[in-house]
Amino acid sequence: MTASSLTWLGQASFRIDLDGLRVLIDPYFGEHPSRLYPPGNAETAARDLDVILVTHEHIDHYDPAFLQRAARLSPGVRVVLPTPLLDDAQRLGLNAVGVQPGDELALLSSVSLTVTPAWHGTTPADAHTEGRGADGIARFVGYIVRSENIAIYHAGDTIVTEGLLAALRGQRIDVALLPVNGRDAEREAAGIVGNMNAREAVELADQIGATTLVPMHWDLFEGNTSAPEEASAIAGELRLQALDVIVPQRDAQTQL
């Protein structure tokens, strides 16, 4: 791995190598009857990690079996996740940290983490919110991983709201990893909570000043896919020449 690289592992899962820090976001290697392709090599992905970031509790983002494997193969790895998942993570024996939107963590002397809000839902009935119950604690988050030279934003699962825009303004984001699978009544009837679509992702990337957009969350489950190339077409239609849309290939490394 280079000092600064991004590797897409499918769906919303990425590995970031930044200033020597090895970060995995939303790893999912579980089996599921609706998977369109088999899980990747979990044994390889679980090795040599420093930090794992989890955005929320849906199975394709929070994979307890993989996290336990990573804890064995990468001793000392820190798992950062929304506060409502902290008790479960600790029961699994993980070195876990619970976070909320607005939190800031030092991952390395040269790499910081900013926790951002997200608007999603555990089911369509409670979407789209931050998932705050009577305790006021949010269930859904995103992350900005930042070094001196680059800032990478992983949105988790979310739609675009004024609250999200307000949280991202002034953050100097270079690379935006955004879901593009969208939402519709048919999928909601099947119990699938949707996200922003390709047009909304392109417009969000432009509004927050990102120079690179990587569409994610479009490839894994039957009945919940979309065409990531649409983001490239929309960026061209809007004449966003400063925005580079990269359609990722699974397990391919992109140097940043």
C-alpha positions in Angstrom: 0.0 0.0 0.0 1.1 3.5 -0.7 1.1 6.2 2.0 -2.2 7.5 0.6 -4.6 5.2 -1.1 -8.2 4.1 -1.2 -9.5 0.5 -1.9 -13.2 -0.3 -2.4 -14.2 -3.7 -1.1 -17.8 -3.5 -2.3 -21.0 -1.9 -1.1 -20.0 0.8 1.5 -16.7 -0.9 2.5 -13.4 0.9 1.9 -9.8 0.6 3.1 -8.0 3.8 3.5 -4.2 3.9 3.9 -3.1 7.4 5.1 0.2 8.5 6.5 0.9 4.9 7.5 -2.5 4.5 9.2 -4.7 1.5 8.0 -8.4 2.2 8.3 -11.3 0.0 7.3 -14.8 1.5 7.0 -18.1 -0.5 7.1 -16.5 -3.9 6.4 -19.1 -6.6 5.4 -18.1 -10.1 4.6 -21.2 -12.0 5.7 -23.3 -14.4 3.6 -26.8 -13.3 2.6 -29.4 -14.9 0.2 -29.7 -11.6 -1.8 -26.0 -11.1 -2.3 -25.1 -10.7 -6.0 -21.5 -11.8 -5.5 -19.7 -13.9 -2.8 -17.9 -12.2 0.1 -14.3 -11.3 -0.4 -11.3 -12.6 1.4 -12.1 -11.7 5.0 -8.9 -13.2 6.3 -6.8 -10.9 4.3 -9.0 -7.8 4.9 -8.8 -8.4 8.7 -5.0 -8.2 8.9 -2.7 -5.2 9.6 -5.5 -2.8 10.6 -5.3 0.1 13.0 -8.9 1.4 13.0 -12.3 0.2 11.9 -15.1 2.7 11.4 -18.7 1.6 11.5 -21.5 4.0 10.4 -24.6 2.2 11.7 -26.1 -1.1 12.6 -27.5 -2.5 9.3 -25.9 -5.9 8.5 -24.0 -4.6 5.4 -22.2 -2.0 7.7 -21.9 -3.8 11.0 -20.5 -7.3 10.7 -19.8 -8.6 14.2 -18.2 -11.9 13.0 -15.7 -9.9 10.9 -15.0 -7.5 13.7 -14.1 -10.3 16.0 -11.9 -11.8 13.4 -10.1 -8.5 12.9 -9.6 -8.2 16.6 -7.8 -11.5 16.6 -5.7 -10.8 13.4 -5.0 -7.2 14.1 -4.4 -7.0 17.9 -5.2 -3.6 19.3 -7.3 -2.5 16.4 -9.8 0.2 17.5 -13.4 0.0 16.5 -15.2 3.3 16.3 -19.0 3.1 16.1 -22.2 5.0 17.0 -22.8 5.0 20.8 -25.9 2.8 20.6 -23.7 -0.1 19.4 -21.1 0.3 22.1 -22.5 -2.2 24.6 -22.8 -4.9 21.9 -19.3 -4.2 20.7 -17.9 -4.5 24.2 -19.8 -7.8 24.7 -18.0 -9.0 21.6 -14.7 -8.2 23.3 -13.8 -5.4 20.9 -11.6 -2.4 21.7 -14.5 -0.1 20.9 -15.2 3.6 21.1 -18.7 5.1 20.9 -19.1 8.4 19.1 -21.7 10.9 18.1 -22.0 13.6 15.4 -19.6 16.5 16.1 -17.0 14.3 18.0 -13.3 14.6 17.0 -10.8 11.9 17.5 -7.0 11.7 16.9 -6.3 8.5 15.0 -2.6 9.3 14.6 -0.5 12.4 15.3 -1.1 13.4 11.7 -4.6 11.9 11.1 -7.8 13.0 12.7 -11.4 11.8 12.6 -14.5 14.0 12.5 -17.9 12.4 13.1 -20.7 13.7 10.9 -24.5 13.3 11.2 -26.5 11.0 8.9 -30.2 10.7 8.1 -31.3 7.1 7.7 -33.6 4.6 9.5 -33.5 1.1 11.0 -36.7 0.5 9.0 -38.6 2.6 6.5 -41.1 3.4 9.3 -38.5 5.5 11.2 -36.7 6.9 8.2 -35.3 9.4 7.5 -33.9 10.7 10.8 -30.7 10.7 12.9 -32.3 7.9 14.9 -32.4 9.8 18.1 -34.6 8.3 20.8 -35.7 9.8 24.1 -32.0 9.8 25.1 -31.1 12.1 22.2 -28.4 9.7 21.0 -28.0 9.3 17.2 -27.8 5.9 15.7 -26.4 6.9 12.3 -23.1 8.7 11.5 -20.6 9.4 8.8 -16.9 10.1 9.1 -14.2 12.5 7.7 -10.7 11.0 7.9 -8.3 13.9 7.5 -4.5 14.3 7.2 -2.5 17.4 6.5 -2.9 16.8 2.7 -6.3 15.2 2.2 -9.8 14.8 3.7 -11.9 11.8 2.8 -15.6 11.9 3.7 -17.6 8.6 4.1 -21.3 9.5 4.4 -22.5 6.2 5.7 -26.2 5.7 4.6 -28.0 9.0 4.4 -30.1 11.4 2.4 -29.2 15.0 1.8 -30.7 17.4 4.4 -30.1 21.0 5.5 -28.6 19.6 8.7 -26.1 17.5 6.7 -25.1 20.4 4.5 -24.7 22.6 7.6 -22.4 20.0 9.2 -20.3 19.6 6.1 -19.8 23.3 5.2 -16.3 24.5 5.9 -14.9 21.0 6.4 -12.6 21.1 3.3 -13.5 17.8 1.9 -11.4 16.5 -1.0 -12.9 13.0 -1.6 -16.6 12.2 -1.0 -17.7 8.5 -0.7 -21.4 8.8 -1.2 -24.3 6.3 -1.6 -26.2 6.5 -4.9 -28.8 3.7 -4.7 -31.6 6.1 -4.1 -35.0 5.3 -2.6 -38.5 4.4 -3.9 -41.9 3.1 -2.7 -41.2 -0.4 -4.0 -38.0 -0.8 -2.0 -39.5 0.7 1.1 -42.4 -1.8 0.8 -39.7 -4.5 0.9 -38.3 -3.0 4.1 -35.3 -1.3 2.4 -34.3 2.1 3.7 -33.0 4.2 0.8 -30.3 6.8 0.4 -29.5 9.8 -1.8 -29.5 9.0 -5.5 -26.8 9.7 -8.1 -28.0 13.3 -8.9 -28.2 14.2 -5.2 -24.8 12.7 -4.6 -23.2 14.7 -7.4 -24.9 17.9 -6.2 -23.8 17.3 -2.6 -20.2 16.7 -3.7 -20.3 19.9 -5.6 -21.9 21.9 -2.7 -19.2 20.7 -0.2 -16.3 21.5 -2.6 -15.2 17.9 -3.1 -12.9 17.4 -6.1 -13.5 13.6 -6.2 -16.8 11.7 -5.9 -16.7 7.9 -5.5 -20.2 6.4 -5.8 -20.9 3.6 -3.3 -23.7 1.3 -2.0 -24.9 0.4 -5.5 -23.7 -3.2 -6.2 -24.4 -5.8 -3.5 -28.1 -6.8 -3.0 -30.7 -8.0 -5.5 -33.4 -5.3 -5.7 -31.2 -2.5 -4.3 -28.8 -1.7 -7.0 -28.2 1.3 -9.3 -25.8 2.3 -12.1 -22.9 4.3 -10.7 -22.0 5.6 -14.2 -25.1 7.8 -13.9 -23.1 10.0 -11.5 -20.5 10.6 -14.2 -23.2 11.5 -16.8 -24.9 13.9 -14.4 -21.6 15.6 -13.5 -21.0 16.1 -17.2 -24.6 17.4 -17.7 -24.1 19.9 -15.0 -20.6 20.9 -16.4 -18.9 20.2 -13.1 -15.4 20.1 -14.6 -13.8 20.4 -11.2 -15.4 17.2 -10.0 -13.8 13.9 -10.9 -16.3 11.0 -10.6 -14.4 7.7 -10.1 -16.5 4.5 -10.5 -14.6 2.1 -8.4 -13.7 -1.5 -9.1 -13.8 -4.0 -6.2 -10.4 -4.6 -4.6 -8.7 -2.1 -6.9 -6.5 0.5 -5.2 -6.8 4.1 -6.1 -3.9 6.4 -5.2 -4.9 9.7 -3.7 
